[in-house]
Amino acid sequence: MGKKENKSNATLWAAVITGIFALLTTIVTVVVGPVVQAGLDKSSATPSQPGLTPSDWDATQTPSVTPAPLPATSTLQAGMAYRALISQDSAGFAPDLATSWAISDDGLTWTFSLNTSVSLPNGRSFEANAVKQKLADWPPVHLGYIQVEVINASMVSLKQLVPVDGYNLLAELSKVKFEVVK
């Protein structure tokens, strides 16, 4: 009776594991598959990122997923654009909506001078209060790692309460987009 019970338990466990494996396979195929495929250039089977060549891509790494372009029926109005405080390209970081930035001696406070000649969709100038409001939902601010302070209408500072290296701070900040008039 003991052997029959063990065999029955082993059969049950095998069925459970097979079911779990089938479920995980379905989840990966249905959910993850299209997401990964969206980030791949199918002609070369490498991530479709500007400036990334096949020789730069390590096949053992998971490709990063790039967002799909906005559809033609997007809610983005004519004459509007999405821009960041800074932009990132193969040469590094460059000013965009921020005309310049300075770093404190301790490396924890980053002060950005803003291009206030840019207009927001509501007709107002792009100013520090708009930056502070937009960054309130940015995870490093929302989670309390960074504090945003308005210095004046054309200057805003980011004080790191949990230090990170400057490259990663700028890289993440370049992903925060503001809707502005072209």
C-alpha positions in Angstrom: 0.0 0.0 0.0 2.9 2.4 0.7 4.4 1.9 -2.8 1.0 2.5 -4.4 0.5 5.7 -2.4 4.0 7.0 -3.3 3.3 6.2 -7.0 0.0 7.9 -6.8 1.5 11.0 -5.2 4.3 11.0 -7.8 1.7 10.9 -10.6 -0.2 13.7 -9.0 2.9 15.9 -8.6 3.9 15.1 -12.2 0.5 16.3 -13.4 0.6 19.4 -11.3 4.1 20.3 -12.5 3.1 19.6 -16.1 0.0 21.9 -15.6 2.1 24.7 -14.1 4.6 24.4 -17.0 1.9 24.6 -19.6 0.4 27.6 -17.8 3.8 29.4 -17.7 4.4 28.6 -21.4 1.0 30.1 -22.3 1.7 33.2 -20.3 5.1 33.7 -21.8 3.8 33.1 -25.3 0.7 35.3 -25.0 2.1 38.1 -22.8 5.9 38.3 -23.1 6.3 37.1 -26.7 4.6 40.1 -28.4 6.4 42.5 -26.0 9.8 41.1 -26.9 8.9 41.0 -30.6 7.9 44.6 -30.5 11.4 45.5 -29.4 13.2 43.4 -32.1 14.1 44.4 -35.6 12.9 41.1 -37.2 15.1 41.5 -40.2 18.3 41.3 -38.2 17.0 39.7 -34.9 18.7 42.5 -32.9 17.1 45.1 -30.7 15.8 48.0 -32.8 17.5 50.8 -31.0 19.2 53.8 -32.8 22.9 53.5 -32.9 22.9 49.8 -31.8 24.6 47.5 -34.2 24.4 43.7 -34.3 28.0 43.5 -33.0 27.0 45.6 -30.0 24.3 43.1 -29.0 25.1 40.2 -26.8 22.7 37.3 -27.8 22.8 36.1 -24.2 21.2 39.4 -23.0 17.5 40.1 -23.0 16.8 42.8 -25.6 15.4 46.0 -24.2 11.9 46.8 -25.4 11.3 50.0 -27.2 7.9 51.6 -27.2 5.8 51.3 -30.3 5.4 54.5 -32.3 2.3 56.5 -31.7 -0.5 55.5 -34.1 -1.8 58.0 -36.6 -5.0 58.2 -34.6 -3.1 59.3 -31.4 -4.4 62.0 -29.2 -1.3 64.0 -29.8 -2.6 67.3 -31.3 -1.1 68.9 -34.4 1.7 71.3 -33.4 2.5 69.4 -30.2 5.6 67.5 -29.4 7.0 65.5 -26.5 10.4 66.7 -25.3 12.5 66.1 -22.2 14.6 68.4 -20.0 17.7 66.7 -21.5 18.2 64.4 -24.5 20.4 61.4 -24.8 22.1 60.2 -28.0 25.2 58.3 -28.9 27.4 61.3 -28.0 25.9 61.6 -24.5 23.5 64.1 -22.9 22.5 67.4 -24.4 20.2 70.2 -23.2 16.6 70.2 -24.6 14.0 71.9 -22.5 16.7 72.7 -20.0 19.2 75.1 -21.5 21.9 74.0 -19.1 22.5 72.3 -15.7 25.0 72.5 -12.9 26.0 70.0 -10.2 26.7 70.9 -6.6 30.2 70.1 -5.2 28.8 67.1 -3.3 27.2 65.8 -6.5 23.8 65.5 -4.8 22.0 68.6 -6.2 21.4 69.2 -9.9 20.1 72.6 -10.9 18.5 73.0 -14.3 18.0 76.3 -16.2 14.8 76.1 -18.3 14.0 77.3 -21.7 10.9 79.4 -20.8 10.4 80.5 -24.4 8.7 77.1 -25.0 4.9 77.0 -24.6 2.8 74.4 -22.9 -0.5 73.2 -24.5 -2.4 75.5 -22.1 -0.6 78.5 -23.5 1.6 79.1 -20.5 5.4 79.2 -20.6 7.4 76.1 -19.7 8.4 77.0 -16.2 9.8 75.4 -13.0 6.3 74.7 -11.5 5.4 72.6 -14.6 8.6 70.6 -14.1 7.9 70.1 -10.4 4.3 69.0 -11.2 5.3 66.6 -13.9 8.1 65.0 -11.8 5.8 64.4 -8.9 4.8 61.1 -10.5 8.4 60.2 -11.6 9.3 57.1 -9.5 12.5 58.6 -7.9 10.5 61.6 -6.7 7.3 59.7 -5.9 9.3 57.2 -3.8 11.2 59.9 -2.0 14.6 59.4 -3.5 14.8 62.8 -5.1 13.3 66.1 -3.9 12.3 68.7 -6.5 12.6 72.4 -5.5 11.5 75.4 -7.5 14.3 78.1 -7.3 12.5 80.6 -9.6 10.3 80.4 -12.7 13.3 79.4 -14.9 15.3 77.2 -12.5 14.5 73.9 -10.8 16.8 71.7 -8.7 16.7 68.0 -8.0 18.3 67.0 -4.7 19.2 63.4 -4.3 18.2 62.0 -0.9 19.5 58.6 -2.0 22.6 59.1 -4.1 22.9 57.6 -7.6 25.5 58.1 -10.2 25.0 61.1 -12.5 24.8 59.0 -15.7 21.8 57.0 -14.4 20.1 60.1 -13.1 20.4 61.8 -16.5 19.5 58.7 -18.4 16.3 58.3 -16.4 15.5 62.0 -16.5 15.8 62.0 -20.3 12.9 59.5 -20.4 10.5 62.0 -18.7 8.6 63.7 -21.5 6.7 67.0 -21.4 4.0 67.9 -23.9 4.9 71.2 -25.5 3.9 73.3 -28.5 6.3 72.8 -31.4 
